[in-house]
Amino acid sequence: MTELEQQLREAYVERLGALDLSGGDLAAARRTGARMRGRRRLAVGAAAIAVVAVAIGGSMIGSGRMAVGPSSPSGQWRELPAAPLSPRANAESVWTGHEVIVLGGETEPCPPNADCAAGPSGLRDGAAFDPTTNTWRRIASAPVPVGPGDRLLAAGDLVVLRSAGTSAWFVFDPARNHWLRLRDVPKGVGGLPSSYGSLVYALAGRQVVSYDASSGAWSTLPPDPITPALRQRRVTATSSGPVVTGVDATKPHDGSVPPIILADVFDGTSWHRLPATGQIAGNSWTWTGTRMVDPEPFTLDGGEVDGWGRAYPMGGILDPASGTWTSLPEALVNASQGDDRGWVVSAAGGSWIAVLGQVYDDSTGRLYRLDRPNGAPAYGTTAAWADGRLVVFGGTDFNEDTSCRGPGSTCAQLVDLTNHAWLWTP
């Protein structure tokens, strides 16, 4: 799973977990969702967005604005040499500044739109691709299986792995080809860590902790004293300091009011709150080098025939230096090609974001259609940006399994795994 996909998934799981339902009552959640009026502008990502609609009492609608103009340019694809790894899906990947590290994955991935438990097919081996020489090299296997739910982060010249399954943290040195387990990890560290330079920030309960990869030291930031406190929190590393986003913890969490995203930033000395954003629920930010972008193109209106009186975007752009929030570009929200957006590959790196069949360059505001190259699989790829070049690896395709046809059936059959890779350039 890519970084962006993991951000979206964990944000949605957190919202579902915050529902006032007894003992993981999935049936109650589904009944709640069934009562909500929902309209979907995009076919992709529907299951994940549906979880958000359940969790905050909203319905999914488009922006209501007509997209005009020609289709976005599509860029160029070329197939890379096959990686020295076995075919797999849902690997993790990260750009170090010199190489794309690909690690782990699954040989028994969950079919799309299916409800699967984690299987025993987690892999540990990995490889590194150098786009300058167009070559792969094998790297030391990770100490634990790596796959969906785990996080790979670049931190200076090192790579930090947070293992969701074991709650352990590891550091990989690409130059020495060596793994090291981190010690003295603060208690309760979890969520979605974020890195900037050599620093990795993460949430530990109500506090923010940081790991400095250059010194190997952990530290705890002063508590955020600002009221009202935030819930559904997420930390994003930026050049202005760590930014914690969330919603007002004192507001009702039953969907009766729109949960507007708020942001607190630590400037190295103290915390201060930025002006309220104009978005809700998304909270899946990536730092582009100058500002934070949440590329979620959907909107929510509160359900029950516009319960909030209007639709609120789930994505947006936040400048932590000035506190300015702006909406996403119209072409990113309403693609000119309509629902047929292209290859659903997700990745963010530097100013570049790939999401829902489009590529967005935050430094120029340009958008590109991301068509799927010939021979590439539809599901389970991993992708990383390498200085404006998108490297996509692995994945699989599924066919319908006719043996499980019937009312409500969503069966699928694994067709083929791949160890091939592709590189996209604008």
Disulfide bonds with the S-S distance in Angstrom:
Cys110-Cys116 2.20
Cys404-Cys411 2.13
